[in-house]
Amino acid sequence: MSKPREECGVFGIIAPKPFKAAAVAATALLALQHRGQEGAGIAYFDDSQTTYFTEPQLVCRKGLGLVADIFTKDELAAVPETLSASGHVRYSTTGINNVENTQPIATTHSKVTFALSHNGNITNAAFLRDKMIRSGKVFHTTNDSEVLNKLIIDAVVAGADFFDAVFNLLNVCEGAYSIVILTKDKLYALRDKNGFRPLCTGKAGGATAFASESCALDAIGAEFTRDVLPGELVCADGTGIVKTKRHNCKDAKRGLCVFEFVYFARPDSFIDGISVHTARIEMGRALARQRKTDADIVCGVPDSGLDAAFGYHMESGLEYGQAFVKNRYVGRSFIAPDQLSRDNIVLTKLNPLRVSVAGKRVVLVDDSIVRGTTSAKIIAALKRAGASEVHMRISSPPFTHECHFGTDIDSKDNLIACRCNVEQIRERIGADSLEYLSLENLCSLNGGKPGFCAGCFTGDYPVGVAETKKDKFDDWKN
C-alpha cells in the first residue's frame, strides 16, 4: 500500500419541489470521488407511481467502480425528478468490497423507511452486531453501517420518534461516524461527539445539502453555510433546516483526523474552518524552517505534495519546479491487486521531467511514507533522470500506529517507521537527506488549540480503541 486509504464520502440534498436530485447527487459524488473509488450509490424516493393508498418507493442504485461509470448520462436521465437524494462513495475498511456492502444502506420497515450513508468506523460495532445476532437479528452486509440502521429501527419500535432514534446513536455507538440519512420527507446529518470525520451543510437556492467536504457543495453551486458540529444532529426538510440538537460533549476530546489536511481532503475544501490548501502551504513552510537545505529546486509529488512544496518554496526562496508529469489515466496504485501491479502503476503514473531536474539538487516534498517502496522508486527515477541529489521532505510525522476510526493504515509490521529510524529510512529509500514534519508543527494548524486526532503518529487516541465492555445496547437515554 503506497498511501493510507480513506473510507468514504457522503452527500444528501432536499428541496421544496421536485428536481433532478439524483443527477445533482452524482455531481457531488464526483467531487468526493477521491474519498472512495471502490463503489458508489445513490438513494431517492420515487413517487411517480404513488397513489392515495401507497407510499413513495425507496430506490437505491449502487455499483462497484467509479461514479461516472456507475451513473452514466443515460442512467441518470431515466431517474424521475424527486424532492431529495442521498449518495455515498466507498473505500472498504469494514466489510468486503461487494455491491451488498456498498452504501447507502436501505431499510424498509412498517414503522419507517430510510437510506443511510456513513463515513467512519464504529469501534464497538462487533459487540453491537454480536448482541443483535444473538437476539435474532439478521444482517445482509458485513460492514458496520448496517448496525446503525438496525439500532435506529429498534429505537423506533421501542417508541422513540425518528429524530430521537438517530440522536441516540450518540449514546450507543463509539468511534467515528459522519452520517447522512434520507427519509421520504426529511434529510438528517449526524456527526460523532469527537468529530473524527468532516461533515458540512450548505444551501443551493431553496435546497439544503449535506456533504463530507465543502468542495462537493461548490460542485453543485451550493453556498457553504457551516460545519455540522461534533455531537450534533441536523434535520432538514424542503423548507430548510428545521431542527438541530447537540449532545453534551464537554467530556469528549476533539478528534478531527489531522490526515484530512495532509492527504485525504481536496485542497479546495474547508474543514472546521480551516482551508486544506492553506494548511498544506503552512506544512511546507514549517518543513523549510525545520531544516535549511542547500538545493537548486523544490518540487512536489503529485498531487497531495504540490501545495506543501509550494509552501516550502515560499519560505525557503528556492526555485519552485515540476519534477514529474502525471499520467491521469492510470488508476490509483492502492487499488491494484498485488504489489507488482502497484509498483508498475507507480512507474507508469509518474514520469520524471528530465529537463527540470537534470544536474540539479532537488528538494522533493511528499505527504507521507508508508512502506517506503514507492518513495524509493520515485527517488531512483529522479536520479536516473539526472538529479544530482534528492532531499526528501515529508509533510507529516512518521506513521507508527494503526487507525481505528476509518483510515486504512497498514499494519505495524509493514510500516517502515516501526522498523527503522529516520536515518535507516533515508538509506532504504535512497534519499540524500530526509526530514519529517514535526508533530508540533502539524498540530499547530488550528492555532495550537487542541482538536486533532494524531493517533497514527503517536498511539494516543482521543477515545479508547478496545471493544467496549460496557453494555450500551439498551441505553437509549438522553
Backbone hydrogen bonds, N-H to C=O, Kabsch-Sander energy under -0.5 kcal/mol:
donor,donor_aa,acceptor,acceptor_aa,energy
5,R,408,D,-1.1
7,E,406,G,-0.6
9,G,89,V,-2.0
11,F,87,G,-1.9
12,G,210,F,-2.2
13,I,85,A,-2.6
14,I,208,T,-2.2
15,A,83,L,-2.5
19,F,82,T,-2.3
21,A,19,F,-2.8
24,V,20,K,-2.0
25,A,21,A,-2.5
26,A,22,A,-2.3
27,T,23,A,-1.9
28,A,24,V,-2.2
29,L,25,A,-2.6
30,L,26,A,-2.0
31,A,27,T,-1.4
32,L,28,A,-1.0
33,Q,30,L,-1.1
35,R,32,L,-2.4
36,G,33,Q,-1.8
38,E,90,R,-2.2
39,G,90,R,-1.1
40,A,63,G,-2.2
41,G,88,H,-2.0
42,I,61,R,-2.6
43,A,86,S,-2.8
44,Y,59,V,-2.3
46,D,44,Y,-0.6
46,D,57,Q,-3.2
47,D,45,F,-0.7
50,T,47,D,-1.1
54,T,51,T,-1.0
57,Q,46,D,-2.3
59,V,44,Y,-3.2
59,V,57,Q,-0.5
61,R,42,I,-2.6
62,K,60,C,-0.5
63,G,40,A,-2.0
65,G,38,E,-2.2
69,D,66,L,-0.5
70,I,66,L,-1.7
71,F,67,V,-3.1
72,T,70,I,-1.0
76,L,72,T,-2.5
77,A,73,K,-2.0
78,A,74,D,-1.2
79,V,76,L,-1.2
82,T,19,F,-2.5
85,A,13,I,-2.0
86,S,43,A,-2.3
87,G,11,F,-2.9
88,H,41,G,-2.0
89,V,9,G,-2.1
90,R,39,G,-2.9
91,Y,7,E,-4.1
98,N,96,I,-1.2
102,T,98,N,-0.8
102,T,99,V,-0.7
105,I,116,L,-2.9
106,A,104,P,-0.7
107,T,114,F,-2.9
109,H,107,T,-0.5
109,H,112,V,-1.0
114,F,107,T,-2.3
115,A,182,L,-2.0
116,L,105,I,-2.3
117,S,180,V,-2.6
119,N,178,S,-2.2
121,N,176,A,-1.1
123,T,121,N,-0.8
123,T,174,E,-1.5
124,N,174,E,-0.7
125,A,122,I,-1.5
128,L,124,N,-2.2
129,R,125,A,-3.2
130,D,126,A,-2.4
131,K,127,F,-2.0
132,M,128,L,-2.1
133,I,129,R,-2.6
134,R,130,D,-2.2
135,S,131,K,-1.0
136,G,133,I,-1.5
137,K,132,M,-2.8
147,V,144,D,-0.6
148,L,144,D,-0.7
148,L,145,S,-0.7
149,N,145,S,-1.3
150,K,146,E,-2.1
151,L,147,V,-2.2
152,I,148,L,-2.1
153,I,149,N,-2.2
154,D,150,K,-2.5
155,A,151,L,-1.9
156,V,152,I,-2.3
157,V,153,I,-2.8
158,A,154,D,-1.7
159,G,156,V,-1.5
160,A,155,A,-2.5
165,A,161,D,-2.3
166,V,162,F,-2.2
167,F,163,F,-2.5
168,N,164,D,-2.3
169,L,166,V,-1.7
170,L,167,F,-1.8
171,N,168,N,-1.0
172,V,168,N,-0.8
172,V,169,L,-0.7
173,C,169,L,-3.1
176,A,121,N,-2.3
178,S,119,N,-2.4
179,I,177,Y,-0.5
179,I,190,L,-3.1
180,V,117,S,-2.3
181,I,188,Y,-2.4
182,L,115,A,-2.7
183,T,186,K,-2.6
187,L,236,A,-2.6
188,Y,181,I,-2.8
189,A,234,V,-2.5
190,L,179,I,-2.3
191,R,232,E,-1.7
192,D,177,Y,-1.7
195,G,192,D,-0.9
200,C,211,A,-2.7
201,T,226,R,-2.8
202,G,209,A,-2.2
203,K,223,E,-2.3
204,A,207,A,-2.3
207,A,204,A,-2.3
208,T,14,I,-2.7
209,A,202,G,-2.6
210,F,12,G,-2.6
211,A,200,C,-2.2
212,S,10,V,-1.8
214,S,270,F,-0.6
216,A,213,E,-1.2
217,L,213,E,-0.7
218,D,214,S,-2.1
219,A,215,C,-1.9
220,I,216,A,-0.9
220,I,217,L,-0.6
221,G,218,D,-1.5
222,A,217,L,-2.9
223,E,203,K,-3.6
224,F,222,A,-0.6
225,T,201,T,-2.8
226,R,201,T,-1.5
228,V,199,L,-2.3
231,G,191,R,-1.4
231,G,192,D,-1.1
232,E,229,L,-1.8
233,L,245,K,-2.9
234,V,189,A,-2.8
235,C,243,K,-3.0
236,A,187,L,-2.9
237,D,240,G,-2.4
240,G,237,D,-1.7
242,V,235,C,-2.5
243,K,235,C,-1.6
245,K,233,L,-1.9
247,H,231,G,-3.4
249,C,247,H,-1.1
252,A,249,C,-1.6
253,K,251,D,-0.5
255,G,194,N,-3.4
256,L,451,G,-1.6
257,C,196,F,-2.4
258,V,453,C,-1.8
260,E,257,C,-1.6
261,F,258,V,-1.1
262,V,258,V,-1.1
263,Y,259,F,-2.7
264,F,259,F,-1.9
265,A,260,E,-2.0
269,S,266,R,-1.9
271,I,274,I,-2.6
274,I,271,I,-1.9
276,V,269,S,-2.5
277,H,267,P,-1.5
279,A,275,S,-2.4
280,R,276,V,-2.2
281,I,277,H,-2.1
282,E,278,T,-2.4
283,M,279,A,-1.9
284,G,280,R,-1.9
285,R,281,I,-2.2
286,A,282,E,-2.5
287,L,283,M,-2.2
288,A,284,G,-2.0
289,R,285,R,-1.9
290,Q,286,A,-2.2
291,R,287,L,-1.4
295,A,293,T,-0.8
296,D,361,R,-2.6
297,I,361,R,-1.7
298,V,319,E,-2.8
299,C,363,V,-3.0
301,V,365,V,-2.6
305,G,301,V,-2.0
306,L,303,D,-1.8
309,A,305,G,-1.9
310,F,306,L,-2.1
311,G,307,D,-2.1
312,Y,308,A,-2.2
313,H,309,A,-2.3
314,M,310,F,-2.4
315,E,311,G,-2.0
316,S,312,Y,-2.8
317,G,313,H,-2.4
319,E,296,D,-0.7
321,G,298,V,-2.4
323,A,321,G,-0.5
325,V,351,N,-2.8
326,K,324,F,-0.5
327,N,325,V,-0.5
327,N,349,K,-3.0
328,R,326,K,-0.9
330,V,327,N,-1.2
335,I,332,R,-1.5
336,A,333,S,-1.0
342,R,338,D,-2.2
343,D,339,Q,-2.7
344,N,340,L,-2.3
345,I,341,S,-2.3
346,V,342,R,-2.2
347,L,343,D,-1.9
348,T,344,N,-2.0
349,K,345,I,-2.9
350,L,346,V,-1.9
351,N,325,V,-2.3
351,N,349,K,-0.6
353,L,323,A,-2.9
354,R,352,P,-1.2
356,S,353,L,-1.6
357,V,353,L,-1.3
358,A,354,R,-2.5
359,G,386,G,-3.1
360,K,357,V,-2.2
362,V,360,K,-0.7
362,V,389,E,-3.0
363,V,297,I,-2.8
364,L,362,V,-0.7
364,L,391,H,-2.5
365,V,299,C,-2.8
365,V,363,V,-0.5
366,D,393,R,-2.4
371,R,1,M,-0.5
376,A,372,G,-2.1
377,K,373,T,-1.9
378,I,374,T,-2.4
379,I,375,S,-2.5
380,A,376,A,-2.3
381,A,377,K,-2.1
382,L,378,I,-2.0
383,K,379,I,-2.2
384,R,380,A,-2.2
385,A,381,A,-1.4
386,G,383,K,-1.3
387,A,382,L,-2.2
388,S,360,K,-1.5
389,E,360,K,-1.2
391,H,362,V,-3.4
392,M,390,V,-0.7
392,M,433,S,-2.4
393,R,364,L,-3.0
394,I,435,E,-2.8
395,S,366,D,-2.4
399,F,369,I,-0.6
400,T,456,C,-2.4
401,H,456,C,-2.0
408,D,5,R,-3.4
408,D,406,G,-0.5
409,I,407,T,-1.5
414,N,411,S,-1.7
415,L,411,S,-0.8
415,L,412,K,-0.5
416,I,370,V,-2.5
416,I,414,N,-0.6
418,C,415,L,-1.7
419,R,416,I,-1.2
420,C,416,I,-2.0
425,I,421,N,-2.5
426,R,422,V,-2.6
427,E,423,E,-2.0
428,R,424,Q,-2.2
429,I,425,I,-2.4
430,G,426,R,-1.1
431,A,426,R,-1.5
432,D,390,V,-3.1
433,S,390,V,-0.8
435,E,392,M,-1.8
437,L,394,I,-1.8
437,L,396,S,-0.8
442,L,438,S,-2.2
443,C,439,L,-2.6
444,S,441,N,-0.6
445,L,442,L,-1.1
447,G,444,S,-1.6
449,K,446,N,-0.9
453,C,256,L,-2.5
454,A,452,F,-0.6
457,F,454,A,-1.9
458,T,454,A,-1.2
459,G,455,G,-2.8
461,Y,459,G,-0.7
472,K,470,K,-1.3
475,D,472,K,-2.0
476,W,474,D,-1.4
